[in-house]
Amino acid sequence: MQVLVRFTAVYCQVNHAGEKSGVAVSDDADGILTTGRFSVCTDCRAFLAYAIERRRRCPFEPKPACKHCPIHCYRADYRQRVRTIMSFSGRHLLLRGRLDLLWHYFF
């Protein structure tokens, strides 16, 4: 979940102008994720709320990466948006030295 929040914050910072505020996401059993350092606009905040709710309702245990999932619970427009965000932010962070994200990119 934290990867999606981080990638959305990077995408929003580069592509969206306007007022941004910190993200605080509550997880099912883990309490509050430490995402206050990431800021997003209201549109990206709505996207994150949708994505987190979908992730919580995932019927699979352990949860697969969405790109490997046999069912697609995201609406078509959100599925395209998550592809755009992950593609942009992955390249953006890799070009700036975040080589630890290669593992997530390939798996």
N, C-alpha and C positions, 0 to 999 in steps of 0.2 A: 504494500500500500504506500509505503514511504517513497518508493521509486516513482510511482505515478504522481504523487504530490510534488516531488522535486522536479520532475520533468515538466509538469504543467507550469510550475513557477518560473522555470527557465524560459519556456515558450512565451508565457505571458509577459515577462520582463522585456523580452526582445521585440515582440510583435504587437503588444497592446499598450496604448498610452492611457493616461488617466489615473485616477486614484486607486491605490492598491492597499490592502490590509492583510495582516498576518492570518495564517490558516491554523486552526486548531481542530484536529480530527479525533473523535473518540472512537476507539476500536472496541470490538466485542468484549474480550476478556482482558486485554492488555492495558486498559485505562486510556490515557491521553498520549497520542504519539507526539514526539518532540518535533513539531513542524511549525512552531511559531516564527522561526526565522525565514520562512518562505512567504512571500507576499504575492497575491493574485488579485485580479479585478473581479467584479461581481459576476461577469459572464463565465469566467474560468472557475469561480467558486461554485456556481450552479452546476457546471460540468463535473467538478470533483464530487459534489454531493451525489449526483446521479451515479458516477462510477463507483463510489464507495458503497452505496446502497446495493448496486448490482453485485459487487464483490461479496458483501455480507450474505446475500441470498444465494450464492453459488451452492449448488447441491453436491458438489464433489469434495471429497476429503482424501488426500490432501488436495488443495486447490491447484489446478494446473495453470500455467501461463495462458492467458486468454488466446494467444495466437495458436496454441496447441489444443484448445478446447473443442470437443465434438459438437457442442451446441453454442449458439451465439446469442447471449442475452441482451446485448446492446442493440439499440435501434440503429438503423443503417447510418443515419447522420452522425450519431455519437461514435459509431465504430470507425467511420472515416476520420472523425476528429481525433480519436485516440491514436490512430495510425500516423496522422500528420504530426501530432505533438511528440510521439515517441521517436519518429524519424528525425524531426528537426532537432529536438533536444539531445538525442543520442549523438548525432554528428557534432553538435555544438559543444557538448561536454568532452567528447573524445578529442576534438581538435584543440581543446584547452587543457589537455593533460590528464583527464579522468579515465585512465586506462583500466581501473577497477570495474568500470561499467561494461567492459567487453564481455564479461561473463554473462550478464543479463541480456546483452544484445544477441548473443548466439544461442542462449539457452533460455 
